[in-house]
Amino acid sequence: MMPRSSEPTTFRRHAHGGETIRRGWGGAILGVAVSIGCLIALLRTVDLLQVGEALTRAHLMPLGISVAFTAITVACRAWRWQALILPEERTAFWPAVEATLVGYLIIALLPGRVGELSRASLVGRTQGVTTARAIGTIAVEKLYDVGALFLMLGALAFYVPIPLWARAAALTVGGAFSAFIVAFGVASVSSVTLIRWCERHVDTLPVFRGRPISPLASGVLGAASSFRSPRLVAAQVGASVVLWGMAIGQTYLGTLAFDLGTGWDAATFVLVSTNLGMTVPSAPASLGVYHGITVLSLDAFGVDREVALALAIGMHALGFGTLAGSGAICLAAGVVRRRFGIADLWRWRT
């Protein structure tokens, strides 16, 4: 599907994602500091020689199967994203996959998860979806994902003695998540009134003059419109169930590859802990944070820290390597075929 116009319409004065990135350097520095702190604390408690030995003993078959699971999760994310963008706008399946993979590449290269903005911009360039709508659907995606993580954590609480640090993290993230759901729900219900208020009182402020905030607010709040269709909601929930099932399977295959001797409960707890933990600021690809949380999570199951760190290194490298490598191929192919340019990764479409 070709874009609706040869050049995307942008906010006046060319406001785009690049401005967001420039304003986020403070958060990026904080994230890198957090990752360095996690790495230093972790390396003080493990024997790197034993970590290396554990890596060399890993079984390749389970790791290879986990790559296939990665492909399925990406397909499910793209399918769910399609269902979220409907009914007002639409995107074909492959462009949704392409934008998702390029987003993972940017997440692996830059701090602050700006890859989410990049995939919103890219689907706007290739499919004509407004950036505000794309960003709004990505926010709704997070509702599904965090909700699924808390459901899994709640189920685990009946079988696994959750460590105190995990309980504290769950309460913190859960509180923020609940507040976000309430705020998003209230704003969506009152979207017409809120947008008119933005037009009258926010767009007129000097800081927003020339780049009004109300079109972005309209697109974001309109992202919940797919909830009015039972068919679309069923597709979104179904895709979420499959992709998180595959994610648990990936982690379990990792435990088999490194002979941890644990079960599905440990794999699920690691998955939940790392995904919730990666919401904190960190370096690109959550370097250090992912590894530290994995080791702490497996402490609850009596796994040696060296073996746990080997698992974290292997799964992190394989997962992010597969996603980032695929994203690099998609990016190169799109640029060579002139379907989009590098600048389109940061250009917002109104």
DRENDO-1510 file (C-alpha; in Angstrom, 1 decimal, always signed):
<recs>
REC; n; res; u; v; w
REC; 1; MET; +0.0; +0.0; +0.0 .
REC; 2; MET; +1.5; +3.3; -1.1 .
REC; 3; PRO; +1.3; +6.4; +1.1 .
REC; 4; ARG; -1.5; +8.8; +0.5 .
REC; 5; SER; +0.8; +11.6; -0.5 .
REC; 6; SER; +4.4; +11.8; -1.5 .
REC; 7; GLU; +5.4; +14.0; +1.4 .
REC; 8; PRO; +3.8; +13.6; +4.9 .
REC; 9; THR; +2.2; +16.6; +6.3 .
REC; 10; THR; +4.0; +17.7; +9.5 .
REC; 11; PHE; +3.2; +20.0; +12.3 .
REC; 12; ARG; +4.0; +23.6; +11.5 .
REC; 13; ARG; +7.7; +24.5; +12.0 .
REC; 14; HIS; +8.5; +20.9; +11.3 .
REC; 15; ALA; +7.8; +19.7; +14.8 .
REC; 16; HIS; +8.7; +16.0; +14.9 .
REC; 17; GLY; +10.1; +13.2; +17.0 .
REC; 18; GLY; +13.6; +14.5; +16.8 .
REC; 19; GLU; +12.6; +17.4; +19.1 .
REC; 20; THR; +11.3; +14.8; +21.6 .
REC; 21; ILE; +14.6; +13.0; +21.5 .
REC; 22; ARG; +16.6; +16.3; +22.0 .
REC; 23; ARG; +14.5; +17.2; +25.0 .
REC; 24; GLY; +15.0; +13.7; +26.5 .
REC; 25; TRP; +18.8; +13.8; +27.0 .
REC; 26; GLY; +18.4; +14.2; +30.8 .
REC; 27; GLY; +16.4; +11.0; +30.9 .
REC; 28; ALA; +18.9; +9.3; +28.6 .
REC; 29; ILE; +21.8; +10.2; +30.9 .
REC; 30; LEU; +19.8; +8.9; +33.9 .
REC; 31; GLY; +19.1; +5.7; +32.1 .
REC; 32; VAL; +22.7; +5.0; +31.3 .
REC; 33; ALA; +23.7; +5.7; +34.9 .
REC; 34; VAL; +21.1; +3.2; +36.1 .
REC; 35; SER; +22.4; +0.6; +33.7 .
REC; 36; ILE; +26.0; +1.2; +34.7 .
REC; 37; GLY; +25.0; +0.9; +38.4 .
REC; 38; CYS; +23.2; -2.4; +37.8 .
REC; 39; LEU; +26.2; -3.8; +35.9 .
REC; 40; ILE; +28.7; -2.8; +38.6 .
REC; 41; ALA; +26.5; -4.2; +41.4 .
REC; 42; LEU; +26.0; -7.4; +39.4 .
REC; 43; LEU; +29.7; -8.0; +38.4 .
REC; 44; ARG; +30.7; -7.7; +42.1 .
REC; 45; THR; +28.7; -10.8; +43.0 .
REC; 46; VAL; +29.6; -13.2; +40.2 .
REC; 47; ASP; +32.6; -15.1; +38.9 .
REC; 48; LEU; +32.9; -14.2; +35.2 .
REC; 49; LEU; +34.9; -17.3; +34.4 .
REC; 50; GLN; +32.0; -19.5; +35.6 .
REC; 51; VAL; +29.6; -17.3; +33.6 .
REC; 52; GLY; +31.7; -18.0; +30.5 .
REC; 53; GLU; +31.7; -21.7; +31.2 .
REC; 54; ALA; +27.9; -21.7; +31.5 .
REC; 55; LEU; +27.6; -19.9; +28.2 .
REC; 56; THR; +29.8; -22.5; +26.4 .
REC; 57; ARG; +27.6; -25.4; +27.8 .
REC; 58; ALA; +24.4; -23.9; +26.5 .
REC; 59; HIS; +22.3; -26.2; +24.2 .
REC; 60; LEU; +21.7; -24.6; +20.8 .
REC; 61; MET; +18.4; -26.4; +19.9 .
REC; 62; PRO; +16.2; -24.7; +22.5 .
REC; 63; LEU; +17.7; -21.4; +21.6 .
REC; 64; GLY; +17.1; -21.9; +17.9 .
REC; 65; ILE; +13.4; -22.8; +18.6 .
REC; 66; SER; +13.1; -19.6; +20.7 .
REC; 67; VAL; +14.0; -17.6; +17.6 .
REC; 68; ALA; +11.0; -19.0; +15.8 .
REC; 69; PHE; +8.9; -18.0; +18.8 .
REC; 70; THR; +10.3; -14.5; +18.4 .
REC; 71; ALA; +8.9; -14.3; +14.9 .
REC; 72; ILE; +5.5; -15.4; +16.1 .
REC; 73; THR; +5.4; -12.7; +18.8 .
REC; 74; VAL; +6.3; -10.0; +16.3 .
REC; 75; ALA; +3.6; -11.2; +14.0 .
REC; 76; CYS; +1.1; -11.1; +16.8 .
REC; 77; ARG; +2.1; -7.6; +17.8 .
REC; 78; ALA; +1.7; -6.4; +14.3 .
REC; 79; TRP; -1.7; -8.1; +14.0 .
REC; 80; ARG; -2.9; -6.5; +17.3 .
REC; 81; TRP; -1.6; -3.1; +16.2 .
REC; 82; GLN; -3.7; -3.4; +13.0 .
REC; 83; ALA; -6.8; -4.1; +15.1 .
REC; 84; LEU; -6.0; -1.2; +17.3 .
REC; 85; ILE; -5.6; +1.3; +14.4 .
REC; 86; LEU; -9.0; +0.3; +13.0 .
REC; 87; PRO; -11.7; +1.4; +12.4 .
REC; 88; GLU; -10.9; +5.0; +11.5 .
REC; 89; GLU; -7.6; +4.2; +9.9 .
REC; 90; ARG; -5.9; +1.1; +8.7 .
REC; 91; THR; -2.5; -0.4; +7.8 .
REC; 92; ALA; -1.5; -3.5; +5.9 .
REC; 93; PHE; +0.1; -6.4; +7.8 .
REC; 94; TRP; +3.7; -6.2; +6.5 .
REC; 95; PRO; +4.1; -2.4; +7.0 .
REC; 96; ALA; +3.0; -3.0; +10.6 .
REC; 97; VAL; +5.6; -5.7; +11.0 .
REC; 98; GLU; +8.2; -3.5; +9.3 .
REC; 99; ALA; +7.6; -0.5; +11.5 .
REC; 100; THR; +7.6; -2.8; +14.6 .
REC; 101; LEU; +11.0; -4.3; +13.7 .
REC; 102; VAL; +12.5; -0.9; +12.9 .
REC; 103; GLY; +11.2; +0.4; +16.3 .
REC; 104; TYR; +13.0; -2.5; +18.0 .
REC; 105; LEU; +16.2; -1.5; +16.2 .
REC; 106; ILE; +16.0; +2.1; +17.4 .
REC; 107; ILE; +15.2; +0.9; +21.0 .
REC; 108; ALA; +18.4; -1.2; +20.8 .
REC; 109; LEU; +20.5; +1.7; +19.6 .
REC; 110; LEU; +19.1; +4.7; +21.5 .
REC; 111; PRO; +18.0; +5.2; +25.1 .
REC; 112; GLY; +14.5; +6.2; +26.2 .
REC; 113; ARG; +12.5; +3.8; +24.1 .
REC; 114; VAL; +12.3; +6.4; +21.3 .
REC; 115; GLY; +11.8; +3.4; +19.0 .
REC; 116; GLU; +8.1; +3.6; +19.8 .
REC; 117; LEU; +8.0; +7.1; +18.3 .
REC; 118; SER; +9.9; +5.9; +15.3 .
REC; 119; ARG; +7.5; +3.1; +14.5 .
REC; 120; ALA; +4.6; +5.5; +14.9 .
REC; 121; SER; +6.2; +7.9; +12.4 .
REC; 122; LEU; +7.2; +5.1; +10.0 .
REC; 123; VAL; +3.7; +3.7; +9.7 .
REC; 124; GLY; +2.5; +7.2; +9.0 .
REC; 125; ARG; +4.9; +7.6; +6.1 .
REC; 126; THR; +4.2; +4.2; +4.6 .
REC; 127; GLN; +0.4; +3.9; +5.3 .
REC; 128; GLY; -0.8; +7.4; +5.9 .
REC; 129; VAL; -1.8; +6.8; +9.5 .
REC; 130; THR; -1.6; +10.0; +11.6 .
REC; 131; THR; +1.2; +9.9; +14.1 .
REC; 132; ALA; -1.2; +10.9; +16.9 .
REC; 133; ARG; -3.4; +7.9; +16.1 .
REC; 134; ALA; -0.4; +5.6; +16.0 .
REC; 135; ILE; +1.0; +6.9; +19.3 .
REC; 136; GLY; -2.4; +6.5; +20.9 .
REC; 137; THR; -2.7; +2.8; +19.8 .
REC; 138; ILE; +0.8; +2.2; +21.1 .
REC; 139; ALA; -0.3; +3.6; +24.5 .
REC; 140; VAL; -3.3; +1.2; +24.4 .
REC; 141; GLU; -0.9; -1.7; +23.6 .
REC; 142; LYS; +0.9; -0.9; +26.8 .
REC; 143; LEU; -2.4; -1.3; +28.7 .
REC; 144; TYR; -2.8; -4.8; +27.3 .
REC; 145; ASP; +0.8; -5.7; +28.0 .
REC; 146; VAL; +1.0; -4.4; +31.5 .
REC; 147; GLY; -2.4; -5.9; +32.3 .
REC; 148; ALA; -1.2; -9.3; +31.0 .
REC; 149; LEU; +1.9; -9.0; +33.2 .
REC; 150; PHE; -0.1; -8.3; +36.3 .
REC; 151; LEU; -2.4; -11.2; +35.6 .
REC; 152; MET; +0.5; -13.5; +35.3 .
REC; 153; LEU; +2.1; -12.1; +38.5 .
REC; 154; GLY; -1.2; -12.6; +40.3 .
REC; 155; ALA; -1.4; -16.2; +39.2 .
REC; 156; LEU; +2.2; -16.8; +40.3 .
REC; 157; ALA; +1.5; -15.5; +43.8 .
REC; 158; PHE; -0.5; -18.7; +44.5 .
REC; 159; TYR; +2.5; -20.9; +43.7 .
REC; 160; VAL; +5.7; -18.9; +44.2 .
REC; 161; PRO; +6.8; -16.9; +47.3 .
REC; 162; ILE; +7.2; -13.6; +45.6 .
REC; 163; PRO; +10.4; -11.8; +46.9 .
REC; 164; LEU; +9.9; -8.5; +48.7 .
REC; 165; TRP; +11.7; -6.5; +46.0 .
REC; 166; ALA; +9.3; -7.9; +43.4 .
REC; 167; ARG; +6.3; -7.0; +45.5 .
REC; 168; ALA; +7.5; -3.5; +46.0 .
REC; 169; ALA; +8.2; -3.1; +42.2 .
REC; 170; ALA; +4.8; -4.6; +41.4 .
REC; 171; LEU; +3.0; -2.2; +43.8 .
REC; 172; THR; +4.9; +0.8; +42.3 .
REC; 173; VAL; +4.3; -0.1; +38.7 .
REC; 174; GLY; +0.8; -1.2; +39.4 .
REC; 175; GLY; -0.1; +2.1; +41.0 .
REC; 176; ALA; +1.3; +4.0; +38.1 .
REC; 177; PHE; -0.5; +1.7; +35.7 .
REC; 178; SER; -3.8; +2.0; +37.5 .
REC; 179; ALA; -3.5; +5.8; +37.5 .
REC; 180; PHE; -2.8; +5.8; +33.8 .
REC; 181; ILE; -5.8; +3.6; +33.0 .
REC; 182; VAL; -8.1; +5.9; +35.1 .
REC; 183; ALA; -6.7; +9.0; +33.5 .
REC; 184; PHE; -6.9; +7.6; +29.9 .
REC; 185; GLY; -10.4; +6.3; +30.5 .
REC; 186; VAL; -11.7; +9.7; +31.8 .
REC; 187; ALA; -9.9; +11.6; +29.1 .
REC; 188; SER; -11.3; +9.3; +26.4 .
REC; 189; VAL; -14.9; +9.6; +27.6 .
REC; 190; SER; -14.5; +13.4; +27.8 .
REC; 191; SER; -12.4; +13.7; +24.7 .
REC; 192; VAL; -14.6; +16.3; +22.9 .
REC; 193; THR; -14.6; +18.6; +25.8 .
REC; 194; LEU; -10.9; +18.1; +26.5 .
REC; 195; ILE; -9.9; +18.7; +22.9 .
REC; 196; ARG; -11.9; +21.9; +22.8 .
REC; 197; TRP; -10.3; +23.0; +26.0 .
REC; 198; CYS; -6.9; +22.4; +24.5 .
REC; 199; GLU; -7.8; +24.4; +21.5 .
REC; 200; ARG; -8.8; +27.4; +23.5 .
REC; 201; HIS; -6.4; +27.4; +26.4 .
REC; 202; VAL; -3.3; +25.3; +25.5 .
REC; 203; ASP; -2.8; +25.8; +21.7 .
REC; 204; THR; -2.8; +29.6; +22.3 .
REC; 205; LEU; +0.1; +29.4; +24.8 .
REC; 206; PRO; +3.4; +30.8; +23.4 .
REC; 207; VAL; +5.2; +27.5; +23.8 .
REC; 208; PHE; +2.7; +25.7; +21.5 .
REC; 209; ARG; +2.1; +28.5; +19.1 .
REC; 210; GLY; +2.7; +27.2; +15.6 .
REC; 211; ARG; +2.6; +23.6; +16.8 .
REC; 212; PRO; -0.8; +23.0; +18.4 .
REC; 213; ILE; -1.2; +20.2; +20.8 .
REC; 214; SER; -4.9; +19.5; +20.2 .
REC; 215; PRO; -4.5; +17.5; +17.0 .
REC; 216; LEU; -2.1; +15.1; +18.8 .
REC; 217; ALA; -4.5; +14.9; +21.8 .
REC; 218; SER; -7.4; +14.1; +19.4 .
REC; 219; GLY; -5.5; +11.3; +17.8 .
REC; 220; VAL; -4.3; +9.8; +21.0 .
REC; 221; LEU; -7.7; +9.9; +22.7 .
REC; 222; GLY; -9.4; +8.5; +19.6 .
REC; 223; ALA; -7.2; +5.4; +19.8 .
REC; 224; ALA; -9.7; +3.7; +22.2 .
REC; 225; SER; -12.4; +3.8; +19.5 .
REC; 226; SER; -11.6; +0.2; +18.5 .
REC; 227; PHE; -13.0; -0.9; +21.9 .
REC; 228; ARG; -16.5; -0.3; +20.6 .
REC; 229; SER; -16.1; -3.3; +18.2 .
REC; 230; PRO; -16.4; -6.7; +19.9 .
REC; 231; ARG; -14.6; -8.2; +16.8 .
REC; 232; LEU; -11.6; -5.9; +17.1 .
REC; 233; VAL; -11.4; -6.4; +20.9 .
REC; 234; ALA; -11.5; -10.2; +20.4 .
REC; 235; ALA; -8.6; -9.9; +17.8 .
REC; 236; GLN; -6.6; -7.7; +20.2 .
REC; 237; VAL; -7.1; -10.0; +23.2 .
REC; 238; GLY; -6.4; -13.1; +21.1 .
REC; 239; ALA; -3.2; -11.7; +19.8 .
REC; 240; SER; -2.1; -10.7; +23.3 .
REC; 241; VAL; -2.7; -14.1; +24.7 .
REC; 242; VAL; -0.7; -15.8; +21.9 .
REC; 243; LEU; +2.2; -13.4; +22.0 .
REC; 244; TRP; +2.6; -13.6; +25.8 .
REC; 245; GLY; +2.2; -17.4; +25.6 .
REC; 246; MET; +5.1; -17.4; +23.1 .
REC; 247; ALA; +7.1; -15.1; +25.4 .
REC; 248; ILE; +6.8; -17.5; +28.3 .
REC; 249; GLY; +7.8; -20.3; +26.0 .
REC; 250; GLN; +10.9; -18.4; +24.9 .
REC; 251; THR; +12.0; -17.9; +28.5 .
REC; 252; TYR; +11.3; -21.6; +29.3 .
REC; 253; LEU; +13.4; -22.7; +26.3 .
REC; 254; GLY; +16.2; -20.5; +27.7 .
REC; 255; THR; +16.0; -22.3; +31.1 .
REC; 256; LEU; +16.3; -25.6; +29.2 .
REC; 257; ALA; +19.2; -24.4; +27.2 .
REC; 258; PHE; +21.2; -23.5; +30.3 .
REC; 259; ASP; +20.0; -26.6; +32.4 .
REC; 260; LEU; +18.5; -24.5; +35.1 .
REC; 261; GLY; +16.3; -27.4; +36.3 .
REC; 262; THR; +13.4; -25.0; +37.0 .
REC; 263; GLY; +9.8; -25.1; +35.6 .
REC; 264; TRP; +7.3; -22.9; +33.9 .
REC; 265; ASP; +6.8; -20.9; +37.1 .
REC; 266; ALA; +10.4; -19.7; +37.1 .
REC; 267; ALA; +10.2; -18.8; +33.4 .
REC; 268; THR; +7.0; -16.9; +33.9 .
REC; 269; PHE; +8.4; -15.0; +36.9 .
REC; 270; VAL; +11.6; -14.0; +35.0 .
REC; 271; LEU; +9.5; -12.8; +32.1 .
REC; 272; VAL; +7.2; -10.7; +34.3 .
REC; 273; SER; +10.0; -9.3; +36.4 .
REC; 274; THR; +12.2; -8.3; +33.5 .
REC; 275; ASN; +9.3; -6.7; +31.5 .
REC; 276; LEU; +8.1; -4.7; +34.5 .
REC; 277; GLY; +11.6; -3.8; +35.5 .
REC; 278; MET; +12.5; -2.6; +32.0 .
REC; 279; THR; +10.0; +0.3; +32.5 .
REC; 280; VAL; +12.6; +2.1; +34.5 .
REC; 281; PRO; +15.1; +4.4; +32.7 .
REC; 282; SER; +18.1; +2.4; +31.4 .
REC; 283; ALA; +20.6; +2.3; +28.6 .
REC; 284; PRO; +19.7; +1.1; +25.1 .
REC; 285; ALA; +18.2; -2.4; +25.1 .
REC; 286; SER; +17.9; -2.2; +28.9 .
REC; 287; LEU; +21.5; -3.3; +29.2 .
REC; 288; GLY; +22.3; -4.2; +32.8 .
REC; 289; VAL; +18.8; -3.7; +34.1 .
REC; 290; TYR; +17.5; -6.9; +32.2 .
REC; 291; HIS; +20.5; -8.9; +33.4 .
REC; 292; GLY; +20.3; -7.8; +37.0 .
REC; 293; ILE; +16.6; -8.4; +37.3 .
REC; 294; THR; +17.0; -11.9; +35.7 .
REC; 295; VAL; +19.6; -12.8; +38.3 .
REC; 296; LEU; +17.5; -11.5; +41.2 .
REC; 297; SER; +14.4; -13.3; +39.9 .
REC; 298; LEU; +16.2; -16.7; +39.7 .
REC; 299; ASP; +17.6; -16.2; +43.2 .
REC; 300; ALA; +14.1; -17.1; +44.4 .
REC; 301; PHE; +14.5; -20.5; +42.7 .
REC; 302; GLY; +18.0; -21.3; +44.1 .
REC; 303; VAL; +19.7; -20.8; +40.7 .
REC; 304; ASP; +23.4; -20.0; +40.9 .
REC; 305; ARG; +24.1; -16.4; +40.0 .
REC; 306; GLU; +26.7; -17.3; +37.3 .
REC; 307; VAL; +24.2; -19.6; +35.5 .
REC; 308; ALA; +21.4; -17.0; +35.8 .
REC; 309; LEU; +23.7; -14.3; +34.4 .
REC; 310; ALA; +24.7; -16.6; +31.5 .
REC; 311; LEU; +21.0; -17.2; +30.8 .
REC; 312; ALA; +20.4; -13.4; +30.8 .
REC; 313; ILE; +23.3; -12.7; +28.5 .
REC; 314; GLY; +22.3; -15.5; +26.1 .
REC; 315; MET; +18.6; -14.6; +25.9 .
REC; 316; HIS; +19.2; -10.9; +25.8 .
REC; 317; ALA; +21.7; -11.2; +23.0 .
REC; 318; LEU; +19.6; -13.6; +21.0 .
REC; 319; GLY; +16.3; -11.7; +21.5 .
REC; 320; PHE; +17.6; -8.2; +20.9 .
REC; 321; GLY; +20.0; -9.4; +18.2 .
REC; 322; THR; +17.2; -11.1; +16.2 .
REC; 323; LEU; +14.9; -8.1; +16.5 .
REC; 324; ALA; +17.5; -5.4; +15.9 .
REC; 325; GLY; +19.0; -7.4; +13.0 .
REC; 326; SER; +15.6; -7.9; +11.4 .
REC; 327; GLY; +14.9; -4.2; +11.9 .
REC; 328; ALA; +18.2; -3.2; +10.3 .
REC; 329; ILE; +17.3; -5.3; +7.2 .
REC; 330; CYS; +13.8; -3.7; +7.0 .
REC; 331; LEU; +15.3; -0.2; +7.4 .
REC; 332; ALA; +18.0; -0.8; +4.7 .
REC; 333; ALA; +15.4; -2.3; +2.3 .
REC; 334; GLY; +13.0; +0.5; +2.8 .
REC; 335; VAL; +15.6; +3.2; +2.3 .
REC; 336; VAL; +17.1; +1.5; -0.8 .
REC; 337; ARG; +13.6; +1.1; -2.4 .
REC; 338; ARG; +12.8; +4.7; -1.5 .
REC; 339; ARG; +9.7; +3.7; +0.4 .
REC; 340; PHE; +10.9; +6.0; +3.2 .
REC; 341; GLY; +14.0; +7.9; +4.4 .
REC; 342; ILE; +15.9; +8.0; +7.6 .
REC; 343; ALA; +14.3; +11.4; +8.4 .
REC; 344; ASP; +10.9; +9.7; +8.3 .
REC; 345; LEU; +11.7; +7.9; +11.5 .
REC; 346; TRP; +11.3; +11.1; +13.4 .
REC; 347; ARG; +8.7; +13.0; +11.2 .
REC; 348; TRP; +5.2; +13.2; +12.6 .
REC; 349; ARG; +2.2; +13.2; +10.4 .
REC; 350; THR; -0.9; +15.2; +11.2 .
</recs>
